[in-house]
């Protein structure tokens, strides 16, 4: 009787956001799977101890359908490392977007960090025309059940801002 090996399809297809682009491999950004793991832990901690937690999501302000330049993404990840503390972390969430998690940071302070991030990025890229970077802040992410819900909401915020 012959043996048959069935190749099973993965339940969740691998997303492009799970793979960090080659140009960002040494950027210090987390891959999506690890970002979700760490963010779920921070969400749980913020809920348990009733502590502030803020999230900044950013993307290069490009035309609809246009891919962000790898140079601008590298500059954005370097700028994020420059303006954040050692307890903060950032990750690649795909589609040219970076998510920065700021534990123990109220929304008002996160707005200041987002502004510093945009300014730092402009300083790093102004000789090449200055990449415009669009950011949104979520000041109370603990209302989201999971990290995946939070990342989806952050992406929707950026998309609404482009349309609106």
C-alpha positions in Angstrom: 0.0 0.0 0.0 1.6 3.3 -1.1 2.1 6.1 1.4 0.8 9.5 0.5 2.0 12.7 2.0 -0.5 15.5 2.0 0.8 19.0 1.9 -1.4 21.0 4.3 -2.0 24.7 3.6 -1.3 27.0 6.4 -4.4 28.2 8.2 -3.1 31.8 8.2 -1.2 32.7 5.0 2.1 34.4 5.5 1.6 38.2 5.2 4.0 40.6 3.6 4.1 42.4 6.9 5.6 39.3 8.6 8.8 39.7 6.6 10.9 42.8 7.2 12.2 44.1 3.9 15.9 43.6 3.2 16.6 47.3 3.6 15.3 47.2 7.2 16.9 44.0 8.4 19.5 45.8 10.6 17.2 48.6 11.5 16.3 47.4 15.0 12.6 47.1 14.1 10.8 44.0 15.3 9.1 41.6 12.9 5.3 41.6 13.1 5.0 38.3 15.0 7.4 39.5 17.8 5.8 42.9 17.9 2.4 41.3 18.4 3.8 39.1 21.2 5.4 42.1 23.0 2.4 44.4 22.5 0.0 41.8 23.9 2.1 41.6 27.0 2.1 45.4 27.3 -1.6 45.6 26.8 -2.2 43.0 29.6 0.2 44.9 31.9 -1.5 48.3 31.2 -4.9 46.7 32.0 -3.8 44.8 35.1 -2.0 47.8 36.8 -4.1 50.5 35.3 -1.0 52.2 33.7 -0.9 54.5 30.6 0.2 53.0 27.3 0.4 54.9 24.0 1.1 53.8 20.5 2.3 55.8 17.5 1.8 54.5 14.0 3.6 56.2 11.1 4.0 55.9 7.3 5.7 57.9 4.6 3.2 60.3 3.1 3.3 58.9 -0.4 0.7 59.1 -3.2 -2.0 56.4 -3.1 -0.6 53.1 -4.4 3.0 54.4 -4.3 5.4 52.3 -2.2 7.5 54.2 0.4 11.2 54.5 -0.4 13.5 52.1 1.5 15.8 55.0 2.4 12.9 56.9 4.1 11.9 53.7 6.0 15.5 53.2 7.2 15.6 56.9 8.3 12.3 56.5 10.1 13.4 53.5 12.0 16.7 55.3 13.0 14.8 58.4 14.0 12.4 56.3 16.1 15.4 54.7 17.9 16.8 58.2 18.5 13.7 59.7 20.1 12.5 56.8 22.2 13.5 55.4 25.6 15.0 52.0 26.2 11.6 50.7 27.4 9.9 51.7 24.2 9.9 49.4 21.1 9.1 49.7 17.4 8.2 47.2 14.8 7.4 46.8 11.1 3.6 46.3 10.5 3.8 46.1 6.7 2.7 48.4 3.9 5.5 50.9 4.7 4.2 51.4 8.3 6.1 51.4 11.6 4.4 51.1 15.0 6.1 52.5 18.1 4.9 51.3 21.5 5.4 53.7 24.4 4.7 52.0 27.8 4.0 54.3 30.8 3.3 57.2 28.4 0.1 59.2 28.4 -1.4 60.4 25.1 -0.3 64.0 25.5 3.3 62.9 25.9 3.0 60.5 22.9 1.9 63.5 20.7 5.1 65.2 21.6 7.1 62.1 20.8 5.3 61.8 17.4 6.2 65.4 16.7 9.8 64.8 17.6 9.8 61.7 15.4 8.6 63.6 12.4 11.1 66.4 13.0 14.0 64.0 13.4 13.0 62.2 10.2 12.9 65.5 8.3 16.4 66.4 9.6 17.7 63.1 8.5 16.3 63.4 5.0 16.1 67.1 4.2 19.1 67.0 1.9 17.1 64.5 -0.3 14.0 66.6 -0.4 12.7 65.7 3.1 10.4 62.7 3.4 7.0 63.7 4.7 6.0 61.3 7.5 2.4 60.9 8.6 1.7 59.8 12.2 -1.3 59.0 14.4 -1.3 58.4 18.1 -3.6 56.0 20.0 -3.6 57.2 23.6 -5.6 54.4 25.2 -4.9 51.2 23.4 -6.0 49.1 26.3 -9.6 49.3 24.9 -8.5 46.9 22.2 -8.8 43.2 23.0 -5.6 42.1 21.2 -2.5 43.5 19.6 -3.9 42.5 16.2 -7.0 44.6 16.8 -4.8 47.6 17.8 -2.6 47.3 14.7 -5.7 47.1 12.5 -7.2 50.2 14.1 -3.9 52.1 13.8 -3.7 51.2 10.1 -7.3 52.4 9.6 -6.5 55.7 11.3 -3.8 56.3 8.7 -6.0 55.3 5.8 -8.8 57.6 7.1 -6.4 60.5 7.3 -5.3 60.0 3.7 -8.9 59.9 2.4 -10.2 62.6 4.8 
